[in-house]
Amino acid sequence: MTDRPDVPDSAVVLALSRVEFGIDSVLDALRTQDPFGIRGLLTEYSAQEQPNLAEKGLILAIDRLLRMKVPGHAEWPTLPLGQRCDWWVERLGGFAAVVAGLPRLSGAAADALPVKDTLGAAVQAMVIGAVCREYGVEAHADRTAVMARVLTARPITPDDVLRYDDPTTAGKDVAAQLGFGDESEEAGLRKGIRLVWRISKLFGGLGEVFEDRPRGSIGARMLGKLPAVGVVGGFFDERKGIRKAAYAAAELLSTSAFRVKPIG
């Protein structure tokens, strides 16, 4: 873990607490067959442009991930827990390719941008939140503590969350910052990216805290340093990181009865 003793646990909790409140809208949208109009945008792009081989591969990979049955039907709760969690991992894997991989368009220059890690951490927080919900974890403090453990490895407990933050105040602040209830916002992928961007900004200047969050292979990260095609490397890097984050959250929840225990 990146050693940042100058960043207190209280700052991490305040940021993650608000992120946890903000991800519900994204998770709800991702339940649809074409979240934020991603498939429609890809279809329009491929019809008007001439994608290169890397772009074609990315388009096909995202489209395959999106062609999945959505939760919400009567049989969803009867599916195995692992299958339900994997649905979120795969769905968010596609969404991450569009959002968290965007800074990689600049190649190695993206390493100097704090937004790379905050965007990636925001998307991973979403899958952790989704896994928590499938495990039946309803308490905001519990879900926030799980996010803190997976993304930062800090021994933060649900009691710490309640000590450092007021859920009522946090919920109101997030609603205002993310523009919930503003019907003037445009729909589609642009709205989805804007929402995730705003969620990532809730992390403020904590980008370095999330440098050692779950990541993909070294090869994908090296590809992510190349201009233009870096977004392809970002896709595979973030997709693998999302899976690792989901597995880490599931393991934590399986051994702690939804109350996070101290590390060690």
Phi, psi and chi 1 to 4 in degrees:
 res  aa     phi    psi   chi1   chi2   chi3   chi4
   1 MET       -  140.8  179.3 -177.4   71.4      -
   2 THR   -62.3  125.4  -57.7      -      -      -
   3 ASP   -80.0  106.4 -173.5   13.8      -      -
   4 ARG  -128.5   70.6  -70.5  -60.8  -52.2  -84.6
   5 PRO   -64.3  -17.7   24.8  -35.2      -      -
   6 ASP   -76.8  -10.3   55.5  -47.5      -      -
   7 VAL  -103.7  105.9  179.9      -      -      -
   8 PRO   -71.0  158.7   27.8  -35.5      -      -
   9 ASP   -58.4  -32.6  -73.5  -11.1      -      -
  10 SER   -61.1  -38.7   57.7      -      -      -
  11 ALA   -67.6  -39.8      -      -      -      -
  12 VAL   -64.4  -43.7  174.9      -      -      -
  13 VAL   -63.8  -45.2  166.7      -      -      -
  14 LEU   -58.9  -40.8  -75.3  171.0      -      -
  15 ALA   -70.1  -49.3      -      -      -      -
  16 LEU   -66.6  -33.5  -77.4  171.3      -      -
  17 SER   -61.0  -42.7  175.5      -      -      -
  18 ARG   -73.9  -34.0  -78.3  152.7  173.3   75.1
  19 VAL   -63.5  -41.5  165.0      -      -      -
  20 GLU   -60.0  -38.8 -159.4  -73.7  -45.5      -
  21 PHE   -68.1  -31.6  -85.6  115.8      -      -
  22 GLY   -82.2  -17.6      -      -      -      -
  23 ILE   -81.1  -12.9   64.6  177.0      -      -
  24 ASP   -56.8  -43.1  -79.4  -20.8      -      -
  25 SER   -63.1  -38.7  -67.2      -      -      -
  26 VAL   -67.3  -44.7  178.0      -      -      -
  27 LEU   -62.3  -39.0  -65.9  179.2      -      -
  28 ASP   -63.6  -42.1  -72.9  -17.8      -      -
  29 ALA   -66.7  -34.6      -      -      -      -
  30 LEU   -73.4   -6.6  -71.0  169.4      -      -
  31 ARG   -76.6  -15.6  -70.0  173.4  177.4  -91.7
  32 THR   -78.5  165.7   66.3      -      -      -
  33 GLN   -69.4  -31.3 -163.6   65.3   39.4      -
  34 ASP  -130.8   77.2 -171.5    9.6      -      -
  35 PRO   -58.6  124.8   24.7  -35.4      -      -
  36 PHE    57.4   20.9  -62.2  122.0      -      -
  37 GLY    69.5   25.7      -      -      -      -
  38 ILE   -61.9  -46.9  -65.9  175.8      -      -
  39 ARG   -64.3  -40.5 -179.1 -179.4  -68.9  120.8
  40 GLY   -60.0  -41.3      -      -      -      -
  41 LEU   -65.0  -42.3 -178.9   68.7      -      -
  42 LEU   -65.0  -39.8  -68.3  175.7      -      -
  43 THR   -62.6  -43.8  -59.1      -      -      -
  44 GLU   -64.7  -41.4 -179.2  179.9   -8.0      -
  45 TYR   -63.7  -47.4  172.4   78.7      -      -
  46 SER   -66.7  -24.9   60.6      -      -      -
  47 ALA   -79.6  -31.9      -      -      -      -
  48 GLN   -95.5  -29.3  -63.5  179.6   -2.5      -
  49 GLU  -107.4  179.4  -53.7  -68.9  -22.6      -
  50 GLN  -120.7   84.7  -65.5 -177.3  -13.8      -
  51 PRO   -61.1  143.2  -18.3   31.9      -      -
  52 ASN   -76.8  179.7   58.8   35.0      -      -
  53 LEU   -60.6  -41.7 -176.0   60.7      -      -
  54 ALA   -64.4  -41.9      -      -      -      -
  55 GLU   -66.1  -40.0  -69.2  171.9  -29.1      -
  56 LYS   -61.4  -43.3  -73.0 -179.4  179.0  177.9
  57 GLY   -62.1  -41.1      -      -      -      -
  58 LEU   -64.7  -43.8 -179.8   61.0      -      -
  59 ILE   -61.8  -44.8  -70.2  172.3      -      -
  60 LEU   -65.2  -39.8  -70.7  174.6      -      -
  61 ALA   -65.0  -44.7      -      -      -      -
  62 ILE   -65.5  -43.1  -64.5  174.6      -      -
  63 ASP   -62.6  -39.2 -169.9   63.8      -      -
  64 ARG   -64.3  -40.2 -178.7  178.3   63.0   83.1
  65 LEU   -65.8  -31.4  -70.0  171.9      -      -
  66 LEU   -81.8  -18.7  -65.0  178.5      -      -
  67 ARG   -84.3   67.8  -68.5 -175.3 -176.4  -82.4
  68 MET  -134.7  152.9  -53.8  176.7   68.8      -
  69 LYS   -67.5  144.4  -67.1 -178.1  178.9  178.9
  70 VAL   -98.9  153.4  -60.4      -      -      -
  71 PRO   -74.0  172.3   27.3  -35.2      -      -
  72 GLY   113.1  -21.6      -      -      -      -
  73 HIS   -78.5  169.2   54.2   74.0      -      -
  74 ALA   -60.6  -31.5      -      -      -      -
  75 GLU   -86.0   -8.2  -64.7 -177.3    1.0      -
  76 TRP   -55.6  -47.7  179.5 -100.5      -      -
  77 PRO   -64.2  -18.6  -22.2   35.5      -      -
  78 THR   -85.8  -11.8   66.7      -      -      -
  79 LEU   -69.9  151.2  -62.8  176.2      -      -
  80 PRO   -56.1  144.2  -24.8   35.1      -      -
  81 LEU   -55.6  -43.8  176.6   61.3      -      -
  82 GLY   -61.5  -37.8      -      -      -      -
  83 GLN   -67.5  -37.8 -174.9  174.9  -25.1      -
  84 ARG   -67.9  -40.6  -75.6 -177.8  -84.6  132.0
  85 CYS   -66.6  -40.0  -69.6      -      -      -
  86 ASP   -63.1  -32.6  -78.2  -16.3      -      -
  87 TRP   -58.4  -44.4 -174.0   93.1      -      -
  88 TRP   -68.0  -38.7  -73.6  108.1      -      -
  89 VAL   -60.8  -46.8  170.8      -      -      -
  90 GLU   -69.6  -41.5  -64.6  -56.9  -41.0      -
  91 ARG   -64.8  -45.3  172.7   54.6   59.5   89.7
  92 LEU   -70.5  -24.1  -79.0  166.2      -      -
  93 GLY   -61.7  -39.8      -      -      -      -
  94 GLY   -70.1  -42.8      -      -      -      -
  95 PHE   -65.1  -36.8 -171.2   56.7      -      -
  96 ALA   -63.3  -31.9      -      -      -      -
  97 ALA   -62.0  -31.7      -      -      -      -
  98 VAL   -84.0  -37.2 -179.2      -      -      -
  99 VAL   -97.9  -66.0 -179.1      -      -      -
 100 ALA   -66.2  -24.3      -      -      -      -
 101 GLY   -85.5   -9.9      -      -      -      -
 102 LEU   -56.8  -42.8  -74.6  176.8      -      -
 103 PRO   -60.8  -20.1  -25.1   36.3      -      -
 104 ARG   -70.9   -8.5  -46.8  -60.0 -178.2   88.5
 105 LEU   -58.1  -26.2  -75.3  169.6      -      -
 106 SER   -90.1    4.4   59.7      -      -      -
 107 GLY    68.6 -138.2      -      -      -      -
 108 ALA   -60.5  -24.0      -      -      -      -
 109 ALA   -61.3  -22.7      -      -      -      -
 110 ALA   -66.1  -23.7      -      -      -      -
 111 ASP   -63.0  -23.6  -70.0  -20.4      -      -
 112 ALA   -87.8   -2.9      -      -      -      -
 113 LEU   -98.6  116.9  -58.6  175.3      -      -
 114 PRO   -58.1  -26.8  -22.3   33.1      -      -
 115 VAL   -62.5  -25.0   69.4      -      -      -
 116 LYS   -59.1  -45.7  175.8  177.4   67.2   68.7
 117 ASP   -79.3  -33.7  -73.7  -52.0      -      -
 118 THR   -71.9  -36.5   54.4      -      -      -
 119 LEU   -65.1  -45.4  -87.6  174.9      -      -
 120 GLY   -61.8  -42.1      -      -      -      -
 121 ALA   -65.5  -36.4      -      -      -      -
 122 ALA   -64.3  -43.3      -      -      -      -
 123 VAL   -67.4  -40.4  174.6      -      -      -
 124 GLN   -65.9  -35.6  -71.9 -175.3   -3.8      -
 125 ALA   -61.1  -34.1      -      -      -      -
 126 MET   -64.2  -45.8  -68.4  173.5 -159.2      -
 127 VAL   -69.3  -33.8   76.0      -      -      -
 128 ILE   -64.2  -42.5  -65.0  170.2      -      -
 129 GLY   -61.8  -40.4      -      -      -      -
 130 ALA   -65.0  -42.4      -      -      -      -
 131 VAL   -62.9  -42.7  168.5      -      -      -
 132 CYS   -58.1  -42.4  -74.4      -      -      -
 133 ARG   -66.1  -38.4  -74.9  160.0  177.1   77.0
 134 GLU   -67.9  -29.0  -65.4  -61.0  -17.9      -
 135 TYR   -80.7   -2.5  -92.3   78.8      -      -
 136 GLY    84.4   17.1      -      -      -      -
 137 VAL   -82.4  110.3 -178.2      -      -      -
 138 GLU   -98.6  -27.8  -60.1  -66.0  -22.0      -
 139 ALA   -71.4  130.4      -      -      -      -
 140 HIS   -58.2  -42.7  162.4   72.6      -      -
 141 ALA   -64.6  -39.2      -      -      -      -
 142 ASP   -64.3  -45.2  -73.0    0.0      -      -
 143 ARG   -66.2  -39.2  -65.0 -165.7  -64.2 -123.4
 144 THR   -64.1  -40.4  -58.6      -      -      -
 145 ALA   -65.2  -39.6      -      -      -      -
 146 VAL   -63.1  -42.7  172.8      -      -      -
 147 MET   -59.6  -43.7  -69.8  177.5 -174.2      -
 148 ALA   -62.4  -42.0      -      -      -      -
 149 ARG   -63.6  -45.2  -74.5  -57.9 -176.0   88.6
 150 VAL   -73.6  -41.4  174.8      -      -      -
 151 LEU   -84.1  -25.1  -64.2  178.2      -      -
 152 THR  -128.3  -13.1   71.4      -      -      -
 153 ALA    63.6   16.6      -      -      -      -
 154 ARG   -82.0  142.6  -64.5 -170.5  178.9 -152.3
 155 PRO   -77.1   59.0   30.4  -36.5      -      -
 156 ILE   -88.9  132.4  -67.7  172.2      -      -
 157 THR  -108.9  164.9   67.4      -      -      -
 158 PRO   -57.0  -34.7  -28.8   38.1      -      -
 159 ASP   -64.6  -35.2  -69.5  -24.3      -      -
 160 ASP   -63.2  -40.7  -68.9  -29.3      -      -
 161 VAL   -59.8  -45.9  175.4      -      -      -
 162 LEU   -69.7  -27.3  -64.5  175.6      -      -
 163 ARG   -75.2  -36.5  178.4  164.2   57.7 -107.9
 164 TYR   -92.0  -16.4  -65.7  133.8      -      -
 165 ASP  -143.0  151.2 -163.2   18.6      -      -
 166 ASP  -104.0  110.5  175.6   17.5      -      -
 167 PRO   -54.2  -38.0  -26.7   36.5      -      -
 168 THR   -64.1  -47.4  -58.9      -      -      -
 169 THR   -64.4  -42.3  -59.3      -      -      -
 170 ALA   -60.5  -44.2      -      -      -      -
 171 GLY   -60.4  -41.9      -      -      -      -
 172 LYS   -67.7  -41.3  -68.2  179.5  179.4  178.7
 173 ASP   -62.4  -43.7  -71.6  -13.3      -      -
 174 VAL   -65.7  -41.9  168.2      -      -      -
 175 ALA   -58.3  -39.2      -      -      -      -
 176 ALA   -73.0  -43.0      -      -      -      -
 177 GLN   -69.9  -33.0  -68.1 -177.2   58.7      -
 178 LEU   -91.7   -5.6  -60.4 -175.2      -      -
 179 GLY    73.9   30.4      -      -      -      -
 180 PHE   -62.3  136.1  -69.4  162.1      -      -
 181 GLY    90.7   -2.6      -      -      -      -
 182 ASP   -87.5   99.6 -176.4   -1.9      -      -
 183 GLU   -74.9   -7.8  -60.3  -59.4  -30.3      -
 184 SER   -77.4  -13.0   65.4      -      -      -
 185 GLU   -63.5  139.1  -68.9  -83.4    6.7      -
 186 GLU   -73.1  155.5   58.0 -171.6  -48.8      -
 187 ALA   -92.1  178.8      -      -      -      -
 188 GLY    93.0 -167.3      -      -      -      -
 189 LEU   -60.1  -39.8  177.8   60.9      -      -
 190 ARG   -59.5  -40.1 -170.6  167.8  -61.1  178.0
 191 LYS   -65.0  -41.4  176.5 -179.3  178.7 -179.6
 192 GLY   -62.5  -44.9      -      -      -      -
 193 ILE   -64.1  -40.7  -68.0  177.6      -      -
 194 ARG   -61.7  -40.5  179.8 -177.4  -67.6  108.5
 195 LEU   -65.2  -44.9 -178.1   56.5      -      -
 196 VAL   -66.2  -37.0  177.5      -      -      -
 197 TRP   -60.2  -44.9  174.4  -92.2      -      -
 198 ARG   -65.1  -38.5  -71.7  177.5  177.0  174.2
 199 ILE   -63.4  -43.1  -70.9  175.0      -      -
 200 SER   -63.2  -31.5   71.3      -      -      -
 201 LYS   -69.4  -17.9  -70.7 -179.8   68.3  175.7
 202 LEU   -65.5  -17.9  -63.4  175.1      -      -
 203 PHE   -77.5  -11.1  -76.1  131.4      -      -
 204 GLY    56.7 -130.0      -      -      -      -
 205 GLY   -95.4   31.0      -      -      -      -
 206 LEU   -95.5   16.5  -60.1  179.7      -      -
 207 GLY   -52.0  -42.8      -      -      -      -
 208 GLU   -66.3  -24.9  -67.0 -176.8   17.1      -
 209 VAL   -64.3  -28.4  174.2      -      -      -
 210 PHE  -102.5   13.7  -57.8  108.7      -      -
 211 GLU   -61.4  -33.5  -75.3 -178.1  -11.8      -
 212 ASP  -102.9   26.0  -69.9  -27.3      -      -
 213 ARG   -64.2  167.6   59.7 -169.7  168.5   81.9
 214 PRO   -55.1  133.7  -27.8   36.4      -      -
 215 ARG  -133.0  172.4  -60.1  -66.8  -62.7  -87.9
 216 GLY   -86.7 -159.4      -      -      -      -
 217 SER   -73.6  161.6   67.3      -      -      -
 218 ILE   -62.4  -38.7  -65.0  -64.0      -      -
 219 GLY   -60.2  -44.7      -      -      -      -
 220 ALA   -65.2  -37.2      -      -      -      -
 221 ARG   -70.5  -34.5  -64.6  168.3   72.7  173.4
 222 MET   -69.1  -40.5  -67.4  -59.1  -65.2      -
 223 LEU   -61.8  -34.0 -179.5   60.9      -      -
 224 GLY   -65.9  -12.5      -      -      -      -
 225 LYS   -86.9   -7.2  -66.3 -179.8  180.0  -64.5
 226 LEU   -88.9  138.0  -60.0  177.3      -      -
 227 PRO   -60.2  148.9  -22.0   33.9      -      -
 228 ALA    69.0  -67.4      -      -      -      -
 229 VAL   -75.5   -3.2  -63.8      -      -      -
 230 GLY   -58.2  -27.2      -      -      -      -
 231 VAL   -65.6  -29.1   69.1      -      -      -
 232 VAL   -69.1  -44.5  179.0      -      -      -
 233 GLY   -61.9  -38.7      -      -      -      -
 234 GLY   -62.8  -37.0      -      -      -      -
 235 PHE   -58.7  -51.9  166.1   75.3      -      -
 236 PHE   -70.4  -35.8  -71.2  108.4      -      -
 237 ASP   -62.5  -51.8 -179.5   15.8      -      -
 238 GLU   -70.0  -35.5  -64.0  -61.9  -17.7      -
 239 ARG   -62.8  -44.6 -176.8 -176.8  174.8 -168.2
 240 LYS   -67.1  -38.6 -175.6   64.7  174.4  -67.8
 241 GLY   -63.5  -37.7      -      -      -      -
 242 ILE   -62.4  -44.0  -76.5  172.1      -      -
 243 ARG   -62.5  -43.0 -177.2  172.4  -68.1  -82.7
 244 LYS   -62.4  -41.3  -72.8 -178.0  177.5  179.9
 245 ALA   -64.0  -40.8      -      -      -      -
 246 ALA   -64.0  -43.8      -      -      -      -
 247 TYR   -64.9  -39.6  -73.4  165.3      -      -
 248 ALA   -64.4  -40.7      -      -      -      -
 249 ALA   -65.8  -43.0      -      -      -      -
 250 ALA   -63.2  -41.1      -      -      -      -
 251 GLU   -64.5  -41.4 -179.1  177.9    3.4      -
 252 LEU   -62.8  -44.8 -171.3   61.6      -      -
 253 LEU   -69.3  -31.3  -67.6  167.9      -      -
 254 SER   -71.9  -23.0  -62.2      -      -      -
 255 THR  -110.1   -2.6   57.5      -      -      -
 256 SER  -123.8    7.2   63.6      -      -      -
 257 ALA    50.9   38.6      -      -      -      -
 258 PHE    71.4    6.6  -48.8  138.6      -      -
 259 ARG  -119.4  111.0  -62.4  -64.4  -65.8  179.8
 260 VAL   -67.6  128.5 -175.4      -      -      -
 261 LYS   -93.8  155.8  -62.1  177.9 -179.8  178.6
 262 PRO   -58.9  145.6  -25.3   36.0      -      -
 263 ILE   -74.2  143.1  -67.6  176.0      -      -
 264 GLY   114.5      -      -      -      -      -
